[in-house]
């Protein structure tokens, strides 16, 4: 023990000397950081990384002629991209505007395949890992290992933990931002990216966004980089809620904020404080979707209605609007089947996709009834589009 104690001071002295030498050589430290940034850019624009990004981007869209043409000549195209990116002659292309019709009508962007490859390389190798390391655990949208299933599981866990401590007496605060991407300030995104990542990645990212979007306000969904901006720009608000407000049961899915608490007066004061922080970033709340609901009554979040029983069981049922939309769509698809405009296989694929989502909740009876409904349609027993039925929530709905 004595010998070990005698060695430790020498080690501390050596460490101190090394630190002093480092402090006396600031130029070498600056050079090291500069080389690291240059290596990062070199890595992002490297042929191997561009090729890896191309393989990710082509998934699900290989049927497109533009994608087929690029992939068939991928070596030549990617080498050309690499040369342009490294010699400074690369120019980001302008995207095309498209209309997104479901679940609500809004504007979107269609980005060319080669631009998607470059942006994917920036996002996967630099921007996404740099930004997400500053996130709180309860920021759950559009991240690896997270998403809607993760969010729903976290909601149920929060509800159970709350029930064990406070019972069913409590309130749910839900806040929704009006026109989130539409009213996103460009300067706010720049400030967010500058704070969260290095200068080289920031410059490459802003070159892309400035080419795609003119003006000072508003982005359209469709670009992965815009999606990263969407999950990042409210990071300061997340930290404010967790570290200043001290909301224990808090979660955010993109622009939807959710808090569970037992004190109504305190929850109302939180509402005002959070709204003030959002206003500072140029956002306004959607008054119709922002409200406080008693926990006993249940609430709607991410397409499912949540309710907790006296015993603590959490019941999660599909939103009745979703059921109505699916049944109307099934009527249209079966009618096209009968006219020979659509195959039975395509209708079944569409229905199975909806069923897989519905089965994530307590919707066994609903799924069973919908399966019977589609069989009835195919037999010709239902020729009209609207039929009175009931969801598992006990509410009447129109199909």
Residue pairs with C-beta under 8 A, 6 or more apart in sequence:
22 29
37 198
37 199
37 200
38 200
40 125
40 126
40 198
40 200
40 201
41 200
41 204
42 86
43 49
43 125
44 121
44 122
44 125
44 126
44 201
44 204
45 82
45 85
45 86
45 121
46 82
47 78
47 79
47 82
49 121
49 125
50 78
50 81
50 82
50 117
50 118
50 121
51 74
51 78
52 121
53 117
53 118
53 120
53 121
53 124
54 70
54 71
54 74
54 78
54 117
56 120
56 124
57 113
57 116
57 117
57 120
58 67
58 71
58 113
61 67
61 113
62 68
62 71
64 113
66 112
66 113
67 113
70 77
70 113
70 114
77 114
78 117
81 90
81 114
81 117
81 118
83 89
84 90
85 118
90 118
91 211
92 115
92 118
92 207
92 208
92 211
92 212
93 111
93 112
93 114
93 115
93 211
94 211
94 212
95 109
95 110
95 111
95 112
95 115
95 212
95 222
95 223
96 109
96 110
97 107
97 108
97 109
97 110
97 220
98 107
98 108
98 109
98 110
98 222
99 105
99 106
99 107
99 108
100 106
100 107
100 108
100 221
106 220
106 221
107 220
108 220
108 221
108 222
109 212
109 220
109 221
109 222
109 223
109 226
110 222
111 119
111 212
111 222
111 223
115 208
116 224
118 208
119 208
119 223
119 224
119 225
120 224
122 201
122 204
122 205
122 208
122 225
123 224
123 225
123 228
126 197
126 198
126 201
126 204
127 193
127 197
127 201
127 205
127 225
127 228
128 228
130 196
130 197
130 198
130 201
131 192
131 193
131 196
131 197
131 228
131 231
131 232
131 235
132 143
132 231
134 196
134 235
135 143
135 231
135 232
135 235
135 238
136 235
136 238
136 239
136 242
138 154
138 238
138 242
138 250
138 251
138 252
139 231
139 235
139 238
139 252
140 146
140 147
140 150
140 151
140 154
140 251
140 252
140 253
141 147
141 151
141 230
141 231
141 252
141 253
141 254
142 227
142 228
142 230
142 231
142 254
143 231
148 253
148 302
148 303
149 360
151 251
151 253
151 302
152 302
152 304
152 316
152 360
154 251
155 251
155 258
155 301
155 306
156 306
156 314
156 316
158 249
158 251
158 260
159 260
159 295
159 306
159 308
159 314
160 312
160 314
161 249
162 170
162 249
162 260
162 262
162 295
163 308
163 312
164 312
166 262
168 295
168 296
168 308
168 310
169 262
169 295
169 296
170 260
170 261
170 262
170 294
170 295
171 260
171 261
171 262
171 264
171 267
171 292
171 293
171 294
171 295
172 258
172 259
172 260
172 292
172 293
172 294
172 295
172 299
173 257
173 258
173 259
173 260
173 261
173 267
173 270
173 271
173 291
173 292
174 256
174 257
174 258
174 289
174 290
174 291
174 292
174 293
174 299
174 301
175 256
175 257
175 258
175 271
175 274
175 275
175 278
175 285
175 289
175 290
176 255
176 256
176 257
176 285
176 286
176 289
176 290
177 183
177 255
177 278
177 283
177 284
177 285
177 286
178 283
178 284
178 285
178 286
180 230
180 254
180 255
180 283
181 218
181 219
181 220
181 221
181 226
181 230
182 218
182 219
183 217
183 218
183 282
183 283
183 284
184 217
184 218
184 219
184 229
184 230
184 233
184 282
184 283
185 216
185 217
185 281
185 282
186 209
186 213
186 215
186 216
186 217
187 216
188 233
188 281
188 282
189 209
189 219
189 229
189 232
189 233
190 206
192 229
192 232
192 233
192 235
192 236
193 201
193 202
193 205
193 206
193 229
193 232
194 202
196 232
196 235
197 205
205 225
208 225
209 219
209 225
209 226
209 229
212 223
213 219
213 220
217 282
219 226
219 229
219 230
220 226
221 227
221 230
230 254
230 255
231 254
233 281
234 252
234 255
234 278
234 281
236 277
236 281
237 274
237 277
237 278
237 281
238 250
238 252
240 274
240 277
241 247
241 250
241 257
241 259
241 270
241 274
242 250
244 273
245 270
245 273
245 274
247 259
247 261
247 270
248 261
249 259
249 260
249 261
250 257
250 258
250 259
251 257
251 258
251 259
252 258
253 302
256 301
256 302
257 274
258 301
259 267
259 270
260 295
261 267
261 270
264 292
267 292
268 292
271 290
271 292
275 285
278 284
278 285
293 299
295 308
296 308
297 307
298 305
298 306
298 307
298 308
299 305
299 306
300 306
300 319
303 318
303 319
303 322
303 357
304 316
304 317
304 318
304 319
304 360
304 361
305 316
305 317
305 318
305 319
305 393
306 314
306 315
306 316
307 314
307 315
307 317
308 314
308 315
309 315
315 362
316 360
316 361
316 362
317 361
317 362
317 363
317 366
317 391
317 392
317 393
318 357
318 358
318 361
318 363
318 366
318 391
318 392
320 391
320 393
320 395
320 397
323 366
323 370
323 389
323 391
323 397
323 399
324 397
324 398
324 399
326 351
326 354
326 370
327 370
327 373
327 387
327 389
327 399
328 385
328 399
329 350
330 347
330 351
330 370
330 373
330 374
330 377
331 377
331 382
331 385
331 399
332 385
333 342
333 346
333 347
333 350
334 347
334 374
334 377
334 378
336 342
337 343
337 344
337 347
337 378
347 374
351 370
351 374
354 370
355 367
355 370
355 371
358 366
358 367
358 370
359 367
362 392
363 392
364 392
365 392
366 391
366 392
369 389
373 382
373 387
373 389
373 399
376 382
385 399
386 398
386 399
387 398
387 399
388 396
388 398
389 396
389 397
389 398
389 399
390 396
390 397
391 397
